[in-house]
Amino acid sequence: MRILFHSTDKINYQNIIKKAEEDLFAKVDFFTDYEEAEYCIDIRYYDFIFIQYNEKNKKKYLNLFKSSLEYNKNSKIFLFGSNLKKELYQRYDYVNFIERDLEEKDILYIIKNYSSNIIEKDILKVNVKEKKVWITNEKKEKIEVSFKKKIDFYVFLYFMRHYKETINIQNILNATCEEPELTKDSIIESSISSIRKTFKEIVGINPIKAFKKVGYRFSF
């Protein structure tokens, strides 16, 4: 999961950034500069986009929303701020508008409402906060799964959050790497191989299928 947050006051949101990174295993890009946020929306995929309204940028929001949807078609977009006016955004039905400044509890509620700490799919169960994974084998035994590399858990978690969906390697890069535009595809390919090997050793199954020129699908 990757989250973009733009606000002119980083101090008020430092704790939420830490909680999102530690509790939800999310990547958070925080920008006080509007142009930096705009640039990253053009090149990275985000699950959540939070933009604090600023009067001087009000003419730019239309282009920002359009560009975000071109690359982030499934993003949850939130524009918030105490100076936000209804007449500004009546046409943008794909954006969530909040006419006040958000507090930590508001943001955590929004994110957790879309992404639970406990994920269960078929024979798999994940506790995101504790970074623990279990698989139930044919004998109904619960086995804990350990990954060799930190990035393997990030990639596995992204697959679990998009279970049975076909996802391309660029989206996986964006969700799991600090600077995805500077990271080679081979990093993700290596991680996928490692995850396959881990499950092959435990239950004798390869849960990740490759679809040429399309992406990967994770399922049991």
HELIX and SHEET records of a PDB file:
HELIX    1   1 ILE A   11  TYR A   13  5                                   3    
HELIX    2   2 GLN A   14  ASP A   23  1                                  10    
HELIX    3   3 TYR A   34  ILE A   43  1                                  10    
HELIX    4   4 GLU A   55  ASN A   57  5                                   3    
HELIX    5   5 TYR A   61  TYR A   71  1                                  11    
HELIX    6   6 LYS A   86  TYR A   89  1                                   4    
HELIX    7   7 GLU A  104  TYR A  114  1                                  11    
HELIX    8   8 LYS A  150  ARG A  161  1                                  12    
HELIX    9   9 ILE A  169  THR A  176  1                                   8    
HELIX   10  10 PRO A  180  LEU A  182  5                                   3    
HELIX   11  11 ASP A  185  VAL A  203  1                                  19    
SHEET    1   A 5 LYS A  27  PHE A  31  0                                        
SHEET    2   A 5 ARG A   2  HIS A   6  1                                        
SHEET    3   A 5 PHE A  48  GLN A  52  1                                        
SHEET    4   A 5 LYS A  76  PHE A  80  1                                        
SHEET    5   A 5 ASN A  96  ILE A  98  1                                        
SHEET    1   B 4 ILE A 118  LYS A 121  0                                        
SHEET    2   B 4 LEU A 124  ASN A 127 -1                                        
SHEET    3   B 4 LYS A 132  THR A 136 -1                                        
SHEET    4   B 4 LYS A 142  VAL A 145 -1                                        
SHEET    1   C 3 THR A 166  ILE A 167  0                                        
SHEET    2   C 3 GLY A 215  PHE A 218 -1                                        
SHEET    3   C 3 ILE A 208  PHE A 211 -1                                        
END                                                                             
